[in-house]
Amino acid sequence: MLIRRRKKEDADDIVTRVGDYNNVAALNYEPRDIGSVPPDYGVLFVVFSLMLLGCLMVFSASISLGDSPKYHISEHYFFVRHVISLIVALFGAYIVWHIPMKAWKKMAFPFFLFGLFLLGAVFIPGVGKSTNGACRWIPLGLFNLQVTEVMKIAVLIYAADFTVRKQNYMHSVKKGLLPMLLVMGLVGFLVLKEPDLGAYVMMLAISMGILFLGGINLTVFIMVLVGVLGLLVFMIFAASWRAARFFAYLDPWEISNAQGKAYQLSHSLIAFGRGETWGVGLGDAIEKQHYLPEAHTDFILAIVGEELGFVGAVVVILLFILLIVRGYYIAMHARDRFGALLAAGISTHFALQTFLNIGVVTNFLPATGISLPFFSYGGTALAVNLGEMGIVLGISRGRNRRKIQEA
């Protein structure tokens, strides 16, 4: 009874103070009972569905690695670590969920500088960890921090803040576009030195996407897009190993490719073929038995396709589509421009990352090393993905709070 009376007093207070809900003061008014504002249950349902399916598939895809000569581990090693990472990431996402947008706006530039520091730290002897010729990780005892994953969210938040601050200059190349291009050039220098072209493509696409949503001049944007695509083509053919991987993607069944650069891709396609419509059954995949390398990471969707079939893969894709559409809906109804750009940027990140991963494992796109959100094994990526969802849920709370005020 007391809570109802308190809410009525809050609503009356808004009416007497502004009288018009389109007034800026009304939009910025904070009700006293903030804890009662619900999150977006649609996002929560999809995220938990993807997390549970991801845990199930990591368990299935990694269970055979226990007897691999490459690893000296138990059969549940990767699954247990994935679950531990998931629990820690959920706790972090809950904290992120309750951080107000004003705080994210203030942290945008310091967080971006922190990301740059991490990118540079991997090259310090004794700090960074190199695996298969790539230096992308910082070992932190129980887990390895993949710095490019942290930089993705740092770029996203910084780009949203930059677009809001430079809103009046979005049609200016000198003041609206050039500063962001210079910043992304610095990021590219560090990321490509690791090297990680796939991660840099993702960061570049996120930043340019947010600028586009922020109202950048369309003609200039198209010119920049063409220039970036030309640069990416040059970078692919400038490195012989990238060019070899690209040509292997064009013909993965050629004998030298199938036994070399396209070995992983060819076995991914075999896995999808074996799954047919309904799959061979959960846990019964053959390709995870040391045929498809690292089946629990970037190519985990191939195991989904083999065990759960075309139907199972389509269900996963539909869940991602629902999550992305819901994210854009939240962005469209956000209380402020920064929150709207942030939610739209996160949704764009999920859309691009999901599309690129699916494109690679189905041979629609050349290999990029992009993981599948919530499915691929990897603690840092999982934490960043859930952190992004925490931000989106925080933005949805602001939208729901506004609805309560207007009720």
C-alpha positions in Angstrom: 0.0 0.0 0.0 2.8 2.3 0.9 4.7 1.5 -2.3 1.6 2.3 -4.4 1.1 5.6 -2.6 4.8 6.4 -3.1 4.5 5.7 -6.9 1.4 7.9 -7.1 3.3 10.7 -5.4 6.2 10.3 -7.9 3.7 10.5 -10.8 1.9 13.5 -9.3 5.3 15.2 -8.8 6.2 14.8 -12.5 2.8 16.3 -13.5 3.1 19.3 -11.3 6.7 20.0 -12.2 6.4 19.8 -16.0 2.9 19.1 -17.2 4.3 17.9 -20.5 6.1 14.6 -20.9 8.0 15.7 -23.9 9.7 18.3 -21.8 13.5 17.6 -21.3 13.1 17.9 -17.5 10.5 15.2 -17.6 12.7 12.9 -19.5 15.6 13.4 -17.1 13.5 13.0 -14.0 14.4 9.9 -12.0 11.7 8.1 -10.0 12.6 7.2 -6.4 11.9 3.5 -6.7 14.5 2.8 -9.4 14.9 -0.8 -8.3 11.3 -1.7 -9.4 11.9 -0.8 -13.1 12.0 -4.1 -15.0 14.6 -5.0 -17.8 13.6 -6.1 -21.3 12.4 -9.7 -20.7 12.7 -10.5 -24.5 16.5 -9.8 -24.4 16.8 -11.8 -21.1 15.0 -14.8 -22.6 17.1 -14.9 -25.8 20.4 -14.3 -24.0 19.7 -17.1 -21.5 18.6 -19.4 -24.3 21.8 -18.8 -26.3 23.9 -19.2 -23.1 22.3 -22.6 -22.3 22.6 -23.8 -25.9 26.2 -22.6 -26.0 27.1 -24.5 -22.8 25.6 -27.6 -24.2 27.5 -27.3 -27.5 30.8 -26.5 -25.8 30.4 -29.6 -23.7 29.6 -31.7 -26.7 32.2 -30.2 -29.0 35.1 -30.4 -26.5 34.5 -33.7 -24.7 36.7 -35.6 -27.2 39.7 -33.3 -26.6 40.6 -35.1 -23.4 42.3 -37.9 -25.3 43.9 -35.6 -27.9 47.8 -35.7 -28.0 47.7 -31.9 -28.2 46.1 -31.6 -24.8 46.8 -33.4 -21.5 43.5 -32.6 -19.8 40.3 -34.2 -18.6 37.3 -34.6 -21.0 35.4 -31.9 -19.1 38.2 -29.4 -18.9 36.9 -26.9 -21.5 33.3 -27.2 -20.3 34.1 -26.5 -16.7 36.2 -23.5 -17.6 33.4 -22.3 -19.9 30.9 -22.6 -17.1 33.2 -20.8 -14.6 33.8 -18.0 -17.2 30.0 -17.8 -17.7 29.3 -17.4 -14.0 31.9 -14.7 -13.6 30.6 -13.0 -16.8 27.0 -13.0 -15.5 28.2 -11.4 -12.3 30.0 -8.7 -14.3 27.0 -8.2 -16.6 24.7 -7.7 -13.5 27.1 -4.9 -12.3 27.3 -3.4 -15.8 23.5 -3.5 -16.0 23.2 -1.0 -13.1 25.8 1.5 -14.3 24.0 4.7 -15.5 24.5 6.0 -19.0 26.1 9.2 -17.6 28.9 7.1 -16.1 29.5 5.3 -19.4 29.7 8.6 -21.2 32.3 9.9 -18.7 34.3 6.6 -18.9 34.3 6.5 -22.8 37.7 8.2 -23.3 39.5 6.7 -20.3 38.2 3.2 -21.2 39.4 3.7 -24.8 42.9 4.7 -23.5 42.9 1.6 -21.3 42.1 -0.5 -24.4 45.1 1.1 -26.3 47.3 0.4 -23.3 46.3 -3.3 -23.4 46.9 -3.5 -27.1 50.5 -2.2 -26.6 51.1 -4.3 -23.5 50.9 -7.6 -25.4 54.2 -6.7 -27.1 56.0 -6.2 -23.8 58.3 -9.3 -23.2 57.0 -11.3 -20.2 53.6 -9.7 -20.4 52.0 -10.8 -23.7 51.5 -14.4 -24.7 52.1 -15.6 -28.2 50.2 -18.6 -29.7 50.6 -19.9 -33.3 52.5 -16.8 -34.3 49.9 -14.3 -32.9 50.4 -12.2 -29.8 46.9 -11.4 -28.6 46.7 -12.5 -25.0 47.8 -11.4 -21.6 48.0 -14.3 -19.1 46.2 -13.5 -15.8 46.7 -16.7 -13.9 43.3 -18.6 -14.2 42.6 -17.2 -17.7 44.1 -15.4 -20.7 42.8 -11.9 -21.4 42.3 -11.4 -25.2 42.9 -7.7 -25.5 41.1 -7.2 -28.9 37.8 -8.3 -27.3 38.2 -5.6 -24.7 39.1 -3.1 -27.4 35.9 -3.9 -29.3 33.7 -2.6 -26.6 36.0 0.3 -25.9 35.8 1.4 -29.5 32.1 1.0 -29.5 31.6 3.2 -26.4 34.1 5.8 -27.6 32.5 6.0 -31.1 29.0 6.6 -29.5 30.4 9.3 -27.2 32.3 10.9 -30.1 29.2 11.0 -32.3 27.2 12.7 -29.6 29.9 15.3 -28.9 30.5 16.0 -32.5 26.9 15.9 -33.6 27.0 19.4 -35.1 30.0 18.4 -37.2 28.8 15.1 -38.6 28.6 16.6 -42.1 32.1 17.9 -41.9 35.0 15.6 -43.0 37.6 17.6 -41.1 35.8 17.7 -37.7 33.4 14.9 -37.9 35.1 12.0 -39.8 38.8 12.6 -39.9 39.3 12.5 -36.1 37.7 9.1 -35.9 39.6 7.8 -38.9 42.9 8.9 -37.3 41.9 7.2 -34.0 41.0 4.0 -35.9 44.3 4.2 -37.8 46.1 4.1 -34.4 44.0 1.1 -33.3 44.7 -0.6 -36.6 48.4 -0.2 -36.3 48.4 -2.1 -33.0 45.8 -4.7 -33.8 47.4 -5.6 -37.2 50.7 -5.9 -35.5 49.4 -8.8 -33.4 48.2 -9.7 -36.2 44.3 -9.9 -36.1 42.7 -8.6 -39.3 39.3 -10.0 -38.4 39.1 -8.1 -35.1 40.2 -4.9 -36.8 37.6 -5.3 -39.5 35.0 -5.7 -36.7 36.2 -2.6 -34.9 36.3 -0.5 -38.0 32.8 -1.6 -39.0 31.4 -0.8 -35.6 32.9 2.7 -35.5 31.8 3.5 -39.0 28.4 2.0 -38.4 27.8 4.3 -35.4 29.0 7.3 -37.4 26.5 6.4 -40.1 23.7 6.1 -37.5 24.8 9.4 -36.0 24.1 11.2 -39.3 27.4 11.4 -41.1 27.2 12.7 -44.7 26.1 9.7 -46.9 28.3 10.6 -49.9 31.4 10.9 -47.7 30.5 7.6 -45.9 30.2 5.7 -49.2 33.6 7.1 -50.3 35.2 6.0 -47.0 33.6 2.6 -47.2 34.9 2.0 -50.7 38.4 3.2 -49.6 38.3 0.9 -46.6 37.3 -2.1 -48.7 40.1 -1.3 -51.1 42.5 -1.2 -48.2 41.3 -4.5 -46.9 41.8 -6.2 -50.3 45.3 -4.8 -50.5 46.1 -6.1 -47.0 44.8 -9.5 -47.9 47.1 -9.8 -50.9 50.0 -8.0 -49.4 50.6 -11.0 -47.0 51.2 -14.2 -48.8 49.6 -16.4 -46.0 46.4 -14.3 -46.2 46.3 -14.6 -50.0 46.9 -18.4 -49.7 44.0 -18.6 -47.3 41.8 -16.5 -49.6 42.4 -18.7 -52.6 41.8 -21.8 -50.5 38.4 -20.4 -49.6 37.6 -20.1 -53.3 38.2 -23.8 -53.8 38.3 -25.7 -50.5 38.0 -29.1 -52.2 41.1 -28.9 -54.3 43.4 -31.5 -52.8 46.3 -29.3 -51.7 43.7 -26.8 -50.2 41.7 -29.6 -48.4 44.9 -30.9 -46.9 46.3 -27.5 -46.2 44.8 -24.0 -45.7 41.2 -25.2 -46.2 41.5 -28.3 -44.0 39.4 -26.8 -41.2 36.9 -25.3 -43.7 36.5 -28.6 -45.7 35.7 -30.5 -42.5 33.3 -27.8 -41.4 31.4 -28.3 -44.6 31.5 -32.1 -44.2 30.0 -31.7 -40.7 27.1 -29.6 -42.1 26.6 -32.2 -44.8 26.4 -35.1 -42.4 23.9 -33.3 -40.2 21.3 -33.0 -43.1 17.9 -31.9 -41.8 17.6 -33.2 -38.2 21.2 -34.0 -37.3 22.9 -37.2 -36.2 22.0 -36.6 -32.6 23.4 -34.6 -29.7 26.9 -35.9 -28.8 27.2 -38.2 -31.9 29.2 -35.9 -34.2 32.1 -37.5 -36.0 33.9 -34.3 -37.0 34.7 -33.3 -33.4 36.7 -36.6 -33.0 39.9 -34.8 -34.0 38.9 -34.2 -37.6 37.6 -30.6 -37.3 40.4 -28.7 -35.5 39.3 -26.6 -32.5 35.7 -27.5 -33.0 34.7 -25.9 -29.7 35.8 -22.4 -30.8 35.2 -20.5 -34.0 33.7 -23.5 -35.9 31.3 -24.7 -33.2 28.3 -24.0 -35.4 29.5 -26.8 -37.7 29.1 -29.2 -34.8 25.6 -27.7 -34.1 24.8 -28.4 -37.8 26.1 -32.0 -37.6 24.4 -32.9 -34.3 21.2 -30.9 -34.5 21.0 -30.6 -38.3 19.7 -27.8 -40.5 16.8 -27.3 -38.1 19.0 -26.8 -35.1 21.3 -24.4 -36.9 18.3 -22.3 -38.1 16.9 -22.2 -34.5 20.2 -20.7 -33.4 20.3 -18.2 -36.2 16.7 -17.2 -35.5 17.6 -16.6 -31.8 20.4 -14.3 -32.9 18.1 -12.4 -35.3 15.5 -11.9 -32.5 18.2 -10.6 -30.2 19.5 -8.2 -32.8 16.1 -6.9 -33.7 15.2 -6.4 -30.1 18.4 -4.5 -29.5 17.6 -2.1 -32.4 14.1 -1.7 -30.9 15.6 -0.7 -27.6 17.9 1.7 -29.4 15.0 3.3 -31.2 13.2 3.9 -27.9 16.2 4.9 -25.7 15.9 8.0 -23.5 18.9 9.8 -24.9 21.1 9.9 -28.1 24.1 8.3 -26.4 22.1 5.4 -25.2 20.5 5.0 -28.6 23.8 4.9 -30.4 25.3 2.5 -27.8 22.4 0.0 -28.1 22.5 0.3 -31.9 26.2 -0.1 -31.9 26.1 -3.2 -29.7 23.3 -4.7 -31.9 25.4 -3.9 -35.0 28.4 -5.7 -33.4 26.3 -8.8 -32.7 24.8 -8.7 -36.2 28.2 -8.4 -37.9 30.0 -10.9 -35.7 27.2 -13.5 -36.1 27.1 -12.9 -39.9 30.8 -13.2 -40.3 31.1 -16.4 -38.2 28.2 -18.1 -40.1 29.7 -16.9 -43.4 33.1 -18.4 -42.6 31.9 -21.8 -41.4 29.6 -22.2 -44.4 32.3 -21.1 -46.9 30.3 -17.9 -47.8 33.2 -15.7 -46.6 37.0 -16.3 -46.2 38.3 -17.2 -42.8 38.5 -14.3 -40.4 38.9 -15.8 -36.9 35.7 -14.4 -35.6 33.9 -16.3 -32.8 30.2 -17.0 -32.5 28.8 -15.0 -29.5 27.7 -17.1 -26.5 28.8 -20.3 -28.2 32.5 -20.3 -29.0 34.7 -21.2 -26.1 36.6 -18.2 -24.8 36.3 -16.4 -21.5 37.1 -12.8 -22.6 34.7 -12.9 -25.6 31.9 -14.3 -23.4 32.5 -11.6 -20.7 32.4 -8.9 -23.3 29.3 -10.2 -25.0 27.4 -10.5 -21.7 28.8 -7.1 -20.7 27.3 -5.6 -23.8 24.0 -7.2 -23.1 24.2 -5.7 -19.6 24.5 -2.3 -21.2 21.5 -2.9 -23.5 19.4 -4.1 -20.5 20.5 -0.9 -18.6 19.3 1.2 -21.6 16.0 -0.8 -21.7 15.5 0.0 -18.0 15.6 3.7 -18.9 13.0 3.1 -21.6 10.8 1.2 -19.2 11.2 3.9 -16.6 10.0 6.4 -19.0 6.9 4.2 -19.7 6.2 4.1 -16.0 6.4 7.8 -15.7 4.0 8.3 -18.7 1.5 5.7 -17.3 
